[in-house]
Amino acid sequence: MRFATAISKVVLWLAATVALAAAIPAAWAQLNVINSDGYAAMAQKAASDPALQSPVAAELTTRAMALIAEHGGGRYPVDSLQVHDAATAFTSGPAFPPLFAHVNRAAHDWLFTDPRSGQNGNQWVVDVAPMLKDSSFQQIVSNYNVQVPAHLTVPLTVSVPSMSEPLRQGQLSRLATWGPWVSIGVAALSGFCALLTLAAARRRGKALTSLGISALLVGATGWARIEVGGRYVNTALNRTTGDIRRIAEVMVDQAEAGLRQWLNLTLVAGAALVALGVLVAVLGGLVSKSPKRA
């Protein structure tokens, strides 16, 4: 009987640990990647990083110079330094982060939303026309009598022979549908198993300590999984080239930093539970050893 009870406690503890290991990345992904508002907020935060501003400025310079050259037909030279200075001023200014978040939201919707009738879902692109219409560029393009078109799309991916299939519009729409339910479900399961672990334990201090160890294991394992998953991220980044790849790398770094912060909080919570468990066990031991009054 005692052996069966011990086994049931171990099973509950393992279930709580596994559920927590699934709940942390699932909740983070739902809030920051699958949810369009969360992804746009992450993109807006990344836009303040000079490592991202530089490749965006380079890409905008390339697009602006192409527009000017196309309009002029090569009849006059284009001062690339002047165009790049304008692009740099724009990406370092206050108008850039919200516009960058806007174009990233559109790119997110293409991947996570089922295509509507009449939409062209053959290529994943972003529209940089709103950026080129910023006042930073207006004086330059007006000097060349160029008007920025209503839409100017830039492809985010290229065809790579080693890739099995190209990205399709709405390819991740199922994640958008089921992601919230999965994240809520595993979080609820983790909490339920933790409560059952506490309820089944004869010694609350020991149970709290074991749950703290679970959180420490989940946090440490999460860090290791990020390192191992780096090669899969590089495979995905191989779909991009040039300035787009540099932008994508900064976005990935921003995402990893956010997930690491969640894992760090998990480690802190685990350490706190371990300390609380030890304290409860010590106090329980002192109470049990205190002499009883007649």
C-alpha positions, 0 to 999 in steps of 0.5 A: 500500500505504501509503495502504491502511494509513493508511486502515485505521488511520483506520477503526480509530480512527473505529470506536473513537471511535464505539464509545466514544461509544456505550459511555459513555451506554449503560453509564451508563444501564444502571447508573443508569436501566435497572437498578432498584437503580441507579435506586433508589440515584439516587433515594435520593441525590436525596432529600437535596436540599432542592429535592426535599424541598420539593415532596414535602412539599407533595404529602404535605401535600395528600394528608394534608389530603385524607384528613382533610377526607374523613374529617371531611366538612368539619365541622372546619377542618384546620390546613394549617400543622401538616400541612405542618410534619410533612411537612417534618420527615419529608422532612428526616429519615432515614426519607425517603430509603429510602422515597423510593427504595422508591416510585421502585423501584416506579414503575421496575418498572411502566415496565420490567417486563412486566405480570403477569396481573391487574395494572392497567397503565392508569396510572403511579402511586406509592403514598405511603401508607408515607410518610404512615404515618411517625411524623411524621404519626401524631399529626396524623392520629390527632388527626382520627381518621384512619387512613391506608389501605393504599394511596394512589396518586398519578398521575405523569403526566397526559393531554396532548393533544399527546402521541401515546400515554400511557405503558403498563406495561412500555413499556420492558421491552425496554430492561431485557432488552437494555440489559445486552447492549448496554452490554457489547457496545459497551464490548467493541467500543470496547476491541477497536477501541482495541487494534487501533488500537494494534496497527496503529500503528507508533508507539505514542505517536501511537496513544495520543495519537489514542485520547486525542483520541477520549476528549476528543471523546467527552466534549465531544460528550457535554456538547453532546448533553446540552444539545441533549437538554434540549428532549426532556426538557422534552417528557417533563416536560410529562406531569407537573404541579405538585409531581410536575413539580418532583420530576421536574425534580430527578430529571432534574438528578440524572441529568444530574449523574451523566452529566456526571461520567462525561463529565468522567472521560472527558475526564480519561482522554483528557487522560491518554492524550494526555499519555502518548502525547506522553511515549512519543513523546518517549522513543521519539524519544530512544531512536532518536537515541541512538548505538548501541554497536559 
